[in-house]
Amino acid sequence: MTAETAVVLPAVVVVLAAALWAVAAVGAQLQCVDAARAGARAAARGEPAERVRADVLALAPAGASVRVDVTAEAVRVEVAARVRPRWGSTLPAVEVGASAVAAPEPGVPGVPEAPGAPEASGAPEASGAPEAPGGSEGEP
């Protein structure tokens, strides 16, 4: 082994370790994105918040935190996790996270109605305007 190899080899190992750590952090970020997206879809369909939270935690990295906000206009799911390399417990953790927003499906139980939204009863709305001559009576 030459002196040059002895000097370069530790630097190559450090660069390789940093690259592997970056790949692991990106993988955790993608897990957060997938978990948030799946949670937002489930919440928009009207799934209970506890079930949405459990499903998101099953897809997210270990130790992740989940926040589910359901309003009349949108459903928002946020996932955050702190990840660190398995081989470097003394290295600082990196915070990764993602959020997804979906519009709630109309008439879904458990989702508040938007102000001014038409009712989902299926009955025609009365507009208060007079009918046009020859309207719904079937007269010529």
N, C-alpha and C positions, 0 to 999 in steps of 0.2 A: 504494500500500500504506500502510495506516495504522499507527500506532505500536502499537495493540493487536494487530493481526495479526502484526506482527513479534515481539511478545513471546509470543504464544500458539502460533505455528506450531512453534517448536522443542519446546515442551512436548508438543504433539500428536504430533510425530515420535517423541519418546522413549516416550510411552505406546504408540504403535503398535508400535514395536520391541519393547517389553517384552511386549506381547500376542502378537506373532509368536514370540518366544522361548519363551513359556509353551506355546504350541500345539506347537512343535517338541519340547519336553521331554516333554509328555504323549504325543506320537506315539512317542517313543523308549520311554517306559514301556510303552505298549501293545505295542510290538514285543517287549519283554522278556517280557511276560505270555504272548503267543502262542508265543514260542519255548520258554519253560519248560513250558507246557502240552503242546505237541507233543513235547518231549523226554521228559516224564514218561510220556506214553502209549506212546511207542516203547520206552522202557526197561522198562515194565511188560509189554510183549509179548515181551521177551527179546532185543531188538536189542543188538548189541555196543556197549560203552561208547564206542568210538572213532566208530562210526557215529552214535550219539545225539549226541555232542559236535559232530560235523561238521554234522549236520542243524540243531542248535540255533544254531550260529554262522552258518549260512546265513540264518536267520530273524531273528537278533538284530541290533541296531545295530552299526555298525563298531567294532571294538576291544573288544567285549564279552568278559567272562570267563564261563566255564561250569564248574559243579561238579555232578557226577553221583554220588549215593550210592545204592547198591542194597543193601538188607537183606532179610531174610526177610519182614518185616512191611510195608515200604513202599519205594517208589522216590521219591527226591527230586531235583529238578533246580533249581538256582539259577542265575540269569543276572543279571549286573551290568554296567553300562556307564557311562562318564563321557561326557557330551555337553556340547558348548558351541556357541554360535551360530556359523555360518560367517562372519558379518559382524563378529563381535566376538571376535577371537582373544585379546584382552587380558582379557576377562571370565572369571571363574572358571567351571570346569566344574561341572555338576550331576550327582550320582550318582543313577542310576535303576536299578531292579532288580525282579526278581520271582522267586518260587519256586512250584513246583507239586509236589504229592505224589499218587501213585497207588499202589493196591494191586497187587502183582505178580500176574499170572494164574497159577493153579495149574498145576504141572507144566512151567513154562517153564524151559528149560535156561539155566544161567548165573545163576539166582536161587536163593540158598540157601533150603532148606526151613525153615519156621517150626518152633520146638520144639513138639512135641505135635501137629503137623499130621498128618492121615491121609496115608498113602502113596498115590501116584497110580498104583499098580499095577493097580487095578481088581478085585483079589481081595477077597472079603468078609473082614472082620476077625473073629477069634475072640474072643468076649466072655468065655468061661469060664463063662457061666451055663448051666444045664441047659435043654434045649429043652422047650417046653410039650408036653403030651401031644397026639398027633395032629398034630404039627408038619409038617415038610417031607416026611414019608414018604408023604403022601397017604392015610393011613388015616382011616376015618370016626370 
